[in-house]
Amino acid sequence: MALNYVVFDLETTGLVPGVDEIIEIGAVKLLDGEVTGRFQSLVHCAREVTGPVQRLTGISSADLSGQPSLAEVLPRFLEFAGPLPLAAHNAAFDAGFLNAALAGTGLPANYLDTVELARLCFPLAPNFRLSGLAQFLGLDAEGFHRALNDASVTAQLLLRCNNKLRGWDLGLVRQLSLLLGMNPNGLSVLLQEREQELTRAFPNRLIGPGALYLAAQQTGAGLFAKPVQKEKTRLEEPARIAGVLEPQGPLAGNISNYQYRPGQLKMLQGVLNAFETGTHLVVAAGTGTGKTLAYLV
């Protein structure tokens, strides 16, 4: 499951493509999962580098004096990238600046966003900023908010995510690939590639029931026949379950300073109803509602 990508990062004078300017481009080339090249260049710009940007990046207007223009640097970067797909952390931001700089010629829409990939592979990470993920996963980082440093850390993150995907069950990868394939992007392309790899390796590894069920949807007979639909199990005494959170319920009787929350009870009743009717439920509830306990009960 080797990776072939150019992982890149930009530093800019601000947040608005077409208004603010690129001041640095950094990139790392991955071929067969190995770093085979690096690209870095400061970029001269007409706009003054403001104090906040200078403090964040360490790049000043003086540093950019005498540097090549974007018209000179961009062709060199595109030559470095060649035909390889692009990846970046929070890729829409960087792609927006590149698309603005390319004046309408545009980038392929299937660039990979490692924020989306990390959310899929490491959902328990405390946050999905590059610095937070680097600390959470123990990635090597020599500082942040310099283009080549950030591109190097992002390349490590991409490799770590790819290793995580290698251990996933084929059925899970196929389900995700089908769902994301409805709106193709770089993540859906990566998952499709992993699905193909896992399918080719199928004789040498277990296959989960999810994949068999997907096969049943296509064949509907024999070993892959669709499972018999069972009657939905109804919960016994839903009123008693809801009563756990009532002002006179068992929690109130056993927990000092117990606080009855009508919103919490309403949410619990919604969950009960979803279980009983076999329907999906989406709940929006603010901090302090008591969502965890409502789900748990």
Phi, psi and omega in degrees: 000057182288154180250139175230101183213159163249114181264124187228164177210149179239146164250139187225168178280351181185201189251357190251108177300143181086342177247302175280166188237155175281132179244349176200141174236132175226146183206152177232133180260126176251122174235123184053037176077008180243143177286118182244356180189156178225149179225135177207136175203134166285158185228127176293140178220157182280332183282148175286136176282118184286165180303312180300320179293319179296318179294324181289315188259337187079008181258127179249168176300325178298323178297330184271348179296128180083358177281158180295153179285166178298326179297335177272322186283320187301315177300324178294320178295316180295326176292320177298317182290321181060219183274000185290147175293153182260150175221146178203161177269122190060057192298331182300324179297306183294319180296325178299317179291319179295318179298320177296320180290329181279358172053050172098342178290324168077162175259158172301143184285350186264033173292151186264131177257114183286347172295311179299317182295318180294323177298326180285317187274328184229066185296343182267006176299142183297329174202173185241021167291152183299319179295320179294317179293323178299318179291317182297321185261357180069038180279151178285124180222133179254025184120166183231165179068027160237137196302312183291321177301312182294322178295322179295317178293320179297323177297319176298318179298317179298317179296319180295319178295320180298321177297324178295317180298329182298332182269359182282152176292143181303321181298319179295313180298320181293318179299312180297320179297319178295316181294313183286337179294344177292337178224079190302135173206189183297327179291318180295323178296316179299316180294324176297320177296319180292324177298317179296319178297314181294324179296319179293331181269005187307317182299341186259006181211161180293154175237131185281166182296336180300319180293323178296322179294321177297321177296324180297327180295336182263326184259314176068020182210164173061221182302329185260024179297149179295142180295149178292132179286126180264155175294143179293135178280124179271140178288141178276136175052061179301329179295323179293322179295315179296329182293346179301328183262000181294160181302330179255016184280180184296327178294315179299327182281344185241351180242120179292145180061028177298136182246117177287131181234109181304322180296324178295317179294320179298321178293316179301318179296324176295320178295317177303313181296322179296319177297316185290324184265353180069030181251165176275151180225132173247125184242128170249117183217130185287169177302134180096354178292325184096040184301316185301314181292322178298317176297314185299312180298000000 
